[in-house]
Amino acid sequence: MEHLSYPNESGEYRAARNALLDAEMELRRQLERIAALRRALPAGGVLKEDYVFERIGKNGAVEQVKLSELFEGKQSLILYSFMFGPEREKPCPGCTHLLDGLDGAARHVPQRASFYIVAKSPIARLAAWARDRGWNHLRFLSTAGNSYDADYFGDTSSFGAAMRAERGYEDGKNWDEPMLNVFRKEGGAIHHFWGSELVFASEEEGQDHRALDLLDPVWGLLDTIPEGRGDFFPKLSYEARPLA
């Protein structure tokens, strides 16, 4: 990459930047190696049950839909568990900022795989929040009447005692979690394919909120600036920016 040179850069800068470029290229290769390993996973467990969700139909009425009906002619189904249960006054800011970014992606992903957001709140509440937030492309399902979140770790209720102790969870207290699950339909059967288990892996110092980085444009952009992420964490709203 010796042909690249920005105005007035020093030789010291170019040498350091080229070394960083080597590391970035290796990271790109590592990401593809991981993606290949993920694609090569054997079939996961058969779907525990054909869960029934609620959604807003095309006529605006609430309707029921089975998980098996969500594939819409595709082989893969992606479900993201949104931390917005009925016990929450407002949804999780972390989930919300991620969905802000994914709303645009939701225009494109269904060309390749079916994609829905699931949460425990009633579907009318989810639809109202999406409308107020300006999410025009994300599609929502309510899990209020089924055990999907418990079975596929969209909440903490199925965690064993050892995991609860390791993570400091109090007995008898449960809450929703930002879990991404992928299901695969093949040969007439539906299998779980992959889940974002890194959400629950032990965190290293200073490395929190990294589990879904590959999907998250906010963290990706902040990682390009000298200040890095710092102690920033997204909020549901911010003060208006002053005009320049």
Secondary structure, DSSP 8 states (H G I E B T S, - for coil): -TT---TT--HHHHHHHHHHHHHHHHHHHHHHHHHHHHHT-----B-SS--EEEEE-TTS-EEEEEGGGSSTT-SEEEEEE-S--TT-SS--HHHHHHHHHHHHHTTTGGGTSEEEEEESS-HHHHHHHHHHHT--S--EEE-TTSSHHHHTTSBSTT--HHHHHHHT--TT---B---EEEEEEETTEEEEEEE-GGGGS---TT--S-TTGGG-HHHHHHTTSTT-STT----S--------
